[in-house]
Amino acid sequence: MTMRGFVTVFLIVLSGHAWGADGLVAVKSPHEVGDTMDRLEMVVTEKGMTVFARIDHAAGAAKVGMAMRPTQLLIFGNPKGGTPFMVCTQTVAIDLPLKMLAWQDESGQVWLAYNDPVFLAIRHGARDCPVVHKIAAALAAFAAIAVAP
């Protein structure tokens, strides 16, 4: 992706950006939940991350006879990014590896969300951890690519 393309995608993401629960970054996706997660999984894999799990919560609900709108979680990471964060504050390990959640809300809008690493750093007393902003930028870039039109 060219710099111009990235900037365009980034601006689109910012226009659909919303804050939900404390520390949660959520962006609108024009794609179905499964497609959003396929795109996310592709980009994190291309960037050298390990995908540990992809959980389909709606499929799990169906197994116990319950209905749930599409909801999927991707768990991924890379020791090059996560380890320095944990060296700053070991308790952040409870929030790692990284996760992104895609879901369809009651109006049919699909969202992609993740925990803001800056929020996590503050939560765990590592506000000045030098890798936090790199991780935040990487997650924003991954989300931008996953939700690009």
Buried (B, 14 or more C-beta within 10 A) or exposed (E): EEEEEBEBBBEBBEEBEEEEEEBBBBBBBEBEBBBBBBBBBEBBEEEEBEBEEBBBBBEEBEEEEEEBBBBBBBBBBBEEBBBBBBEBBEEBEEBBBBBBBBBBEEEEEBBBBBBBBBBBBBBBEBEEBEBBEBBBEBBBBBBBBBBBE
